[in-house]
Amino acid sequence: MDISVKLVADADPPSGALALLIAQTLIEGFNKHYRLFRASSASAKTRFEEGDWPGVQLAVRERIQFYDDRVAETVQRLHHDFNAETIDDVVWQQAKLYYIGLLTNHNQPELAETFFNSVFCKILHRTYFHNDFIFVRPAISTEYIESDPPCYRCYYPNPTGANAAIKQIFLDFNWQREFADLDRDVVFIQRAVQGEFSELPRCEVNFQIQVLASAFYRNKAAYVIGKVVNGSNEYPFAVPVLHDVAGKLVLDTIILDTGWISLLFSLSRAYFMVDMPVPANYIHFLRTIMPFKPRAEMYSMLGLGKQGKTSFYRGLFSHLHHSADQFIVAPGIRGLVMLVFTLPSYPYVLKVIKDVFGVTKEVDHATVKRKYQLVKQVDRVGRMADTLEFSHVALPKNRFAPELIEELHQQIPSLLEEDGDDLIIKHLYIERRMDPLNLYLERAEKVGRDDLLEQVVIEYGNAIRELAIANIFPGDLLWKNFGVTRYGRVVFYDYDEIEYMTDCNFRRIPPAPNEEAEMSSEPWYSVGRNDIFPEEFASFLLTSPKIRAAFMRHHADLLDANFWKQAQEEIRHGTIRDFFPYPEALRFCSLFGEGCQK
């Protein structure tokens, strides 16, 4: 037993013994969770070596459920062994103190604190959700935790010949698959670096390359993440490692731009699989590369979604403490299923499911929740916004505009509760705020920016294509359901009608039997529930002549059922496409005309 735990237990033996058992049960539940989580993440290396791409997708889906399963197990054990619902406040407060003692030398204390909160909040009412009972703020610092071996490896190349050291970086990952030509790829790295930096800085005495010990596995790639330290200067990099057509490993490129490295960690993509004994070490290292990327997003991208939510929630309340603006209804066309509001000074939107949907919607609340969960389990290919799901969120009522409060009472009375100065929202989603695509297009047309209009229409069509290849049909293709990110990328964010491509039936409209049928307001052909007629997209998407012209120049095939059927055939035959979160122009095969397979 940790000495700090023993001292507390000795101070009050009767209730202390029960509280200690509760704390030990909680830490055992968390340790089991992280053991399984880490095993799944570590096995990503084997899946990559074997080229088991369906296994990659299955592992991502299964890992998401690990946390909730372990929380449910621990809650059940506390009810069964200790009648948890009858435990008094003193015992819970002592259990928290014992738990802190158990975390003193723990390698994942911040994650374990979040696990404690999750279990506690499943047992007791939200009125207990304050610092006496849960970890509103972290109790254990992660700043000085050291893993053994360290989370990153150091290489000290000779400034006049760094090739051997660069080559060793990739050999040290010990992939059980042969490289196609590692010496060639190392030369490509050297040439790409020289092309990026016209004048390389003079090498200092402590010139070194630091590389995170575990590769970052996602989809069909392994990413090597590191930085060059040269005196007081640091130069981050990421190197994606792929299989070529012969199944051998190739270095696809080296990403040196911090913006593109940051986009690797975009929440519109699938989560990474990373073997992390001490996750805080990885977060600290990544923060030196991407200092402006929120910790919440980093934890989420490493598959630690609950910790991402905890970090986000703390950041939100810190922001509320240092700001004074009010939540308002988000700009844009009102949705039929979701009510969306935002805090102008904070780059996120909050979405709640309405009690009653528009008459054209044929889904229920359970279906909407299931669709949002599906988005977490699939490859988002950079085209679907990730969401954070929260329950029983207490927000200061005085930070809501009166018009918003009125709309909340009208649209979501079943999800709303007032408690003193707080407004309690029983269920909501939070995601990054984007510029609604319909508003973006309106502005571009209004100011005569045909170049921006063309660019974003290309992006819109590409988003639909990539989602289709990833087995996702958005359902509702209206411009208002897509957003433009700060990087100019078009992303889908309205999920109540998404379907797997393989569940859809894409059809051409058959010829009308006669003129009367063609002029009728009713279809002359049967329409099944999952029937989709792509040629109809034009009637509600392409009402603007300029938008129509741009769309037809680049994406006319999206109006033909053949495109969709061919995409379905690829999916059904098990084809899994590559999606590169960096420009094609950066790839070595584009830069140097050889190497990777296009």
Order of alpha helices (4+ residues) and beta strands (2+ residues): alpha-alpha-alpha-alpha-alpha-alpha-beta-alpha-alpha-beta-beta-beta-beta-beta-alpha-alpha-alpha-alpha-beta-beta-beta-alpha-beta-alpha-beta-beta-beta-alpha-alpha-beta-beta-beta-beta-beta-alpha-beta-alpha-alpha-alpha-alpha
